Amino acid sequence: MLETTPTDISTAAVIPEHELRTRVFTELVNMLYRQLPLSIIGTMVVAIIMMAALWRHLPVDWLVLWMCLMSANQASRLYLYLRFRANGLQKRSIRWRTRAWTTGAVISGVLWGSTAVFFYTPESAILQAMLVVLVLGSTSAAMPLIASHTATLNGFLIPALTPFIGRHLLGGDTAHVALGLILLAVTLALLWFGRNYNRLIVASLRNRYENEALANQFARQNVDLEQARVAAELANRSKTQFFAAASHDLRQPLHAMGLFASALAQKEHTPENAKLVSSINGSVHALEALFNELLDISKLDSGVIKPTATSFPLDEVFDRLRAGFVAEASAKNLKLSIPAAPYRVSSDPVLLERILRNLISNAIRYTPTGEITIAATPAGEAVHIEVCDTGIGIQEHDQKRIFEEFFQIGNPGRTSKKGLGLGLSIVQRLCVLLGYSIHLTSEYGKGTTFSFEVPLRETLPRNDIPPPPATASSDLTGKLVVVIDDETAIIEGMEALLSGWGATVITSTTGDDVIAAVHAAETMPDLLIVDYRVGGADSGIDVVHRIRQELDPEIPAILVTGSTTPDLAAQARAAGLDFLLKPVTAEAMRERINRLLKLDMSE
């Protein structure tokens, strides 16, 4: 029976105990058989030396008979080994082969022990000592080879050495008794050592198989994890592709809706109709804001947005914030304070501006009266930026949830005028993307402050705060504008809007007929407004390039698109085109046109 010891590490969940014992047992028997050639050779060498030493001192027929028996036993064991080499250890025959091996070892031990009876030479102490040394040496050398199987070890050592112990203990004189006691001590030591050696081998094998099982389990888990990672990447890629497609396809009708609503607002209406038109415009703007929030959160989660850090004056961002929010704050009778920020910082200007826009928009939404202040102060090697309001504040139990998606304070009915509750989630994601820590301090009923720090590059000379730009309202009378878009609704909306501003408009769905239309109008276009996808193989950038080659390389052009391809804006600017992402509000379109045509924006 095998000696097995439990290990400290439980692997019941990895490999069952009965299977572990079977595998250990099989490997121990394999070890026995693999070492059999060395055992046979060693046994036969010692047997031949013994025959040579005793040949002239004992009856030859006894020696020959003993040698024949020993040779026959070793031959049977050699046969077992050859069968093992040919077929290995089959599961159905392993127990039988183990018993056959043990039987051979017992027979070998009996044959060695029989020499203490039949080869005993009382007249020669030297021959007795030599016999003891040869048998003891043979058994000691065999012990490491057979210690892997306790039954074999005991079956060989005990019958091989017990006769020598008994013979010397019964010898009568002190020398023989002393030698017998020594042999007894050596035998017990060999058995003890063999048992411990067996335990060590068994423990080693158990650990090996447990580790292999754990390694296999980890390998399977790694395969599962890799498959899950690939599946997640595919899902993420599919999600990104879906949002890219959805972004373009949904931006188109939103853009057209906004154009029609703005064009309608320019018409004269009765007070009742004017109120309706204002509501339509408000709903369109709310829908655009919700749509942009959803797309922004999806792009952040899918890793599409990558920050590009540059060094730039912070006042450039603050100027755009003043221009963008002064009218909205005034409409609620709020004071918006954005002092000069004479610092050059290192960040992604687009993402930094988006963080501040979301925070200011949130502050305006939740501040019924009072003021909103955006302040920038140096703090060591950084600029500390704060957005403070005197609004409703945030209760302590809500402060832990304020950055959660779709969480809103005071909007249990989920009214669209208060958004989707994604603004601060986007802020937090953008701060993580840029490596900033966003901090919140708030006192319920008194106001809230959001703050973070941006790396400082240098402090610039302080300039006076420029006044916010006036609302764009210049007249486009006498201007010829070419609009190219593959969506008929957008063409009609742009034509209605631009015509309302006084412009003459040439429209096209492909751009192929623009040159002929311009020649027919007998005047050069002042501006090209082109979609990126215009049908056919050419992009909007290609169409602008072709028109400029035919007419005038200096014609200003705006690329207006619903595509969110990351490098599209860079491509447009490299080709000398301005870039706007659909949906574009009438105000943003007017401001861009005024800037490109260098029109006076005063009232």
N, C-alpha and C positions, 0 to 999 in steps of 0.2 A: 504494500500500500504506500502511496506517495505521502511524503510529509509536506503539508501546505500550511502557510501562515497568512493570515489576513494582513493587508497593507493598510496604512493610515488613511489613504485616499479612497473614498467610496466611489465606485464606478458603476453602481447598480443600474444607473440610468443609461450607461454607455454600453456595457457588456454584461450579460447575466452571469451569476456566479457559477452555475453548472457548466456553462460554455467556457468560462475562464479556466475552470479545473480541467476540462477535457483538453483544451489547447495546451495547458501546461504539461499534463500527463503525456500527451502525444510528443511534445518536444523533448521531454526527458527520455522517453524510449528511443527517439531518434538519436539523441546524444549517445546512448548506450551502443546503438548499432554503428554509429559513425566511428566510435572509438574501438570497435571490435578488432580490426586488423592489428592495432598496436598491442592490444591485450593478448591476442593469439601469438604474435611474434615473441613478446616478452616471456610468456609462459613456456613456449617451446625452447627458447634460449636457456632459461633457468633449468628446465628439465634435462637438456643435453649436458649442461655443466654438471648437474647432479649425477647423471649416468656415468660421465667420464670419471668423476671423483670417486665413486663407489664401485666401479666396475670390478676391481681386483679384491674388494673386501666383502662383497655380498654375493649370494647365489645369482648367477647370470639369468636364470629363468625367471626369478622374481623381478629383476630389473627390466627384462624384456617385456614381461607381462604388464608391469606398471606403465612402461613407456607406450605400449600398444593401447592401453586403456586411455592414457592421457592424450595420445595422438588421435584416437577415435573421437574423444569428446571435443577436442579442438576442431577436428574435421567437421563434426556436426554443426559446430558453431560457425565455422567458415561457410558452410552451406546456407545457414540462416542469413549470414551477411550477404552472400551472393544474391539470394532471393530479395533481400532488402534493396540491394543496388539496382536490381532489375525492375522491381515493382514498387519500391517504397513501402511505406506503412499504410496499408489499406484500413479504412475505419472499421470494416467488418472483421478484420483479422488481428487488430492491434493487441487485443487482450491475449489471444493465443500466442502471439509472438513474444509478448512480455513473459508469459509463463514458461515458454520454451527457453528464453534467454536465462531466466532465473534458475531453471532446472539445470542448465549447462553450468552455471556458476556454482551451484551447490555441488554438482558432481566433481567439478574442478577442486572445490574446497575439500571435499572428502578425499580425493586422491592425494592432495598435498598433506592432509592430516594423517593419512594412512602411512606415510613415510615415518612418522613417529613410532609406529608399531613394527612395521616390516623392515625398515632400514635402520633400526636402532643398533648401534655398535658400542656396547658397554666397555669393550676393551680399548677403545680409542676415543679419548676425550676430544681430540682434534676433529675427528669425523663427526662426532655429535654436535660440536660447536658449529662446524661448517654446515651441517644439515639445518640447524636452527637458523643460522644466518641466511641461508638460501631461501628457506620457506618464509621467514619473517620479511626478508627483502622483497620477495615476490608478492606477498600479501600487502605490504606497505605501498609498493609501487602501483598495485592494482586499485588501491583504495580511492584515489582521486578519479579514476576512470569509471568506477561503478558506484560512486557515492550519490549520483543523481537518482538512483533507485534504491531505497532503503531495504527492501526485501532481498535484493541481489547482494547488497553489501553485507547484511547479516548472514545470508545463506552461504556466502563465501568465507567470510572471516571466521565465524564461529567454528565450523567443522574443520577449517584449516589449522587453527591454532589451539583449540581446546585439547586435542590429544597430546600436544607438546607440553601444555600446562600440566595436565594430569600426569603424564609420564615423569616429569621432573619433580612434581610435588610428592609423588609416590616413590621417588628414588631413594629416600631414606637418609642420605647424608645432607649435611648443611648446605653444601654447594649447589646440589640439585634442587633443594627446596627454595633456596634464594633465587636460582635461575627461574624456577617455576613461578615464583611470586613476581619476578620482573616481567616474565612473559604475560602473566595475568594483567599486570598494570598496563603493559603496552597494548594488549588486546582491548582493554576497556578504554584506553586513550584513543585508539584507532576508531572504535565504535562511536565514541563521543564526538571525535573530530569529524567523522563521516556524517553523523547525524546533523551537526551544525553546518557542515558543508552543503548537505542536502537542502537544509532550510534556506541557506544563502542562495543556492541556485534557484529554488522554487520562488523565493521572494523576488529575485532578479527577473525571472521569467514573467511573473505576475505583473511586475511593474512595466516590463517591456510590452506585454500585450495590452495592459491598461493604457499605456502611453500611445500605442499604435491605434487603439480604439478611439482615444481622445483625438489623436491627430486626424484619423479618418473622419471623425465627427466634425472637427473643425474644418477639414477640407470640404466636407459636404456643405457645412454652413457657409464656408467661403464661396463655394459654387452657388449656393442659394442666394447669398448676399450679392454676388456678382450678377446673377440673373436678375435679382431685384433691382440692382443699380442700373443695369442695361434697360430693364423695363421702365424704371423711373425716368431715365434719360429719354427713352422713346416717348413716354407719356408727356414729359416736360417739353420735348421738342414738338410733339403733336399739339400740346397746349399753346406753345409759342406760335406755331404755324396757324393754329385756329385763331388766336387773338390777332395775329398779323392780318389774316384774311378778314376776320370780323372787323378789325379796326378800319381797314380800307373800305369795306363794303358798307359799314354803318356810318362812317364819316361822310360818305357821299350824300345820302338823303338828309343828314343833319345839316350839312353845309348848304344844300339847296334850300332847306326849310328856313335857315337863318337868313339867306339872301332874300327870299320871298317876303319874310316877315319884316326885314329892314326896308325893302322897297315899298311895302304896303304902308309902313309907318311914315313915309315921306309924302304920302298923298294927303289931301285935305279931307277931314272927316268931321262928322257931327260929334259932339262930346261923347255920346253913347258909343259910337263906333270907335272913336279914339281910345276909349277905355278898353274896348275889346282888343284892339290892335296892341295896346300896351300889355295886356294880359298874355296875348300870344307871344310877344317878344320875351316877356318874363319867363314863360314856360319853355321857350326854345333855349334861352340862356341856362335855365336850371337843368334841362336835359343834357345840354353840352357839358355842363360842369360835372354831372353825375357820370356821364359816359367817360369823360377824361379821367375821373378818379378811379373808375373800375379798370381802365386800361393801364393806368399808372401802377396800381397795386399788382396787376398781373405781370407787368414787365419787371417790376422789382423782384417779385417772387421767382420768376423764371430766369433771372440773372441776365436779362438782355441789356439792362443799363449798366454801363461801365464808366466810373468817374475818370475824368481827365483833368488833373490838377494843373493850373497855370497861376502865374502871378499877375494880379490885376488890382486896380484901385477899388476899394470897397464902395466908394461914393458912386461908381457907375451903377452898381446894383441898387443902392439907395435912391438914386435919381429915378430909376425905372419904377421903383416901389411907390415913390411920391406920385408919379404920373398915373400909376395904375389904380391907386386907392383913394386919392383925395376926393374924387367925385362921390365914390361909394360911401366914404365916411361922412361927407357933408350931407348926403341924402338922409342920414340918420341923426343929423345935428351932433355928430361926434367930432372932437378935435383930434386930428392925426398929426403927431409930432415925430418927424424924422430928421434930427439934426445932422449936420455934416459929419462924415466919417473919413477924416484925412489919413487913411491907412492903406497900405498895399498889403494884401493878404495872399496866401497860397491855398487855393481850393478849386473846385469845379464851379465856375460862376453860374452855370445854368442850374445845377442841382442846389447850390447855396440859395439862389434866388427862389427856387421852388419851395425850399424849406420856409423861407421868410414869408413868401406869399401865402402859404397854407396857414402859418401862424397868425398873420395879420387878418386874413379872411375869417379865421376862427374867432379872433378877438372882436372883429366888427360884428359878427353874428351874435355873440353872447354879451355884448356891451350895450345896454339900452340907453345909457346916458354917460357923459363924462368924456374921457380921452383915451387914446391909445398912443403909446410911445415906443419907438424903436431906438435903442441906444447902443452905441459901440464905444467901449473904453479899453485902453491897453491893459493887459494883465501879464506882465513878464514877456514871454516870447509868443504871446497869443493876443487876440482881440476878443474880449468878452462881449457877446451880443445878447441883448435882452429885448423881448417883446412883452410889454406890460400893458395891461388894460384895467379899467375900473369897473369891470363887468360883474356878472352874477357870482363869480368865484366857483370853486369846486369843493364839495365836501370831502372830508378825509377818506371815507370809505370808497368814494368814486375815483380818487386820485390814482389808485392802483390799477384801475380799469380804463383810464382815459385814453391809453394808446391801443386798446383793443379794437379790432376791426368791427365796424358797424355799431359801436357803442356811442350813444349820444346822451347828453344831459338835457333833460326837459323836453324830450321829443318822443314820448311813449307811442304817439300815433304814427310815427315815421312819416311826417310831412316832408315832401320833396324840397321845400324851400330851405330846410336845414340840412340838406345833403344826405349822404349815406352813412356818415360817421367814419369815413376813411381818411379824412384830412390829416389827423394826428398820427394814424397808422403809417401813412406815407411819410410824414415827418420823421418818425422814429426809424423807419427803414432807410431813409436817405442819410440820416445821421450815422447809423451803423455802417452804411456803405462808405461814407466819408471818414469814418473813424472818430466821430464826435460823440460826446456824452450829453444827452439832452436832460436838463434839470427842470423841475416843476416846483414852484412855490405858490400857494394859493390860500386865501382867507375867504371863507364862504360869505358872500354878500358884499365883499369889498374889492375883489379883483384877483387877477392871476398873472404870474410872470413865468414865461418860458425862457430858458437861457442855454447857451452853449458857447464853446470857444473855437475860434478859427486861427490857424497858424499865422503869425504876423511876419511880414517881410521888412517893411520900413514904415516910418511915419512921414506923411507928406505935409507940405505947407497947407494951412487951413485956408479955405476959400469960402466966400459967401455962398449960402445955399441958393442954388438956382431956383427960380420960380417954376412951379409945375407947368408943363406945356398946356397951352389952351386946347380946347376940344377942336379936333379937325373938322372944318366945315367949309373948305375952300370950294370954289366953283370950278367944274371941269369943262365948262363951255369952250368949244373950239378944239378940244382934245380928241384924238382918235385912239381908241383902245381896242386891241385885238384880244379876244377871249377864245381859247382853244380847250375844249374838254369833251370827253367821250360820253358824258352824261347830259342828255337833253335838258333835264330839269335844272341842272346847274347852269347851263348856258342861258336858259331863259331867266333864271334868277339873277345872274350877273348882268344880263342885258337890262333887266328892269331896274336894278340898283344903280348901275353906271349911268343909264339914261336919266334917271331921276337926279343925278348929280350934274347933268348937263353934257355928258360926253357922247360922242358918236361911237357906236360899237359895231365892230365886225366880229361875227362868231363863226366858229368852225368846229367840227367834231374830230378832224384828223390833222388839220393844218395844211393839207395839200392844196386847198383852194384859196389860201390867204393871199398869196402873191397876186393872183388875178384880181381878187377883191380890192386889194390896196391900189392896184393900177387903175381899176375902175373908179375908185373914190378920188383919184388924182391928188392924194395927199399922203405923206409918210406917217406911219403910226407913231404915236408918242409913247406907247407902252404895250408890252405883251404880257398877258396873264395866261399861263399855260399849265394844264394838268400834267403830272408825270406820265400817267398811262393814257395815251391818246389813241390806242388801237394800232394794229400793225406791228412791225418789228421795231420802229423807231420810238424812242422815249420823248418826253416833252423837252428834255435838254437837247436832243438831236434836232427836233423841230425848230427850236429857237435858233440853234446854230445855222440851220439851213436858211431860215428867214433873214437872219442877220447878214449872211453871205450875199443873199440876193438884193437886199434893200439897204441896210445900214448897220455896220458892226456895233454902233454905239446905242442902239435902241435899248432902253431899260426893259428888264423882264423880271417877272415874279413867277417862280415855280410854286404852284399850289397843289398839294397832294394829300391823299389820305393814307399813303404808305408810311409805315413806321420803320422802314429799313434804317439801321443805325447810321450808316455813312452817307445817306442820301443828301442830307443838308450840306455836308462837306463837298459832295460832287457838284451840287448846284452852285455853291459859292465859288468853287474852282473854275466853273464855266462862266462866271460873271452874272449869275442870276441870284435875286433875292429868294428867300425860302419862307413859305408859310405852310403850316400843317392844318388840314381841315379837321373840324369845322372852324372857319374863320369868321369872326364877328364883323359886322359892317364897320365898326369903329376901328378895328385893327387893320382892315383892308384900306380904309380911308387914310389912316395915319401912314401906312406904308406907301400908298400912292403919292401922297403929298410929299413925303420925303424923297422918293425917287424922282418926281417931277419938279422938286424944289419949289413947291407952291407956298404961298403965304397962308399960314394957318390961323391968322387972327380973325376975329369975328367980322 
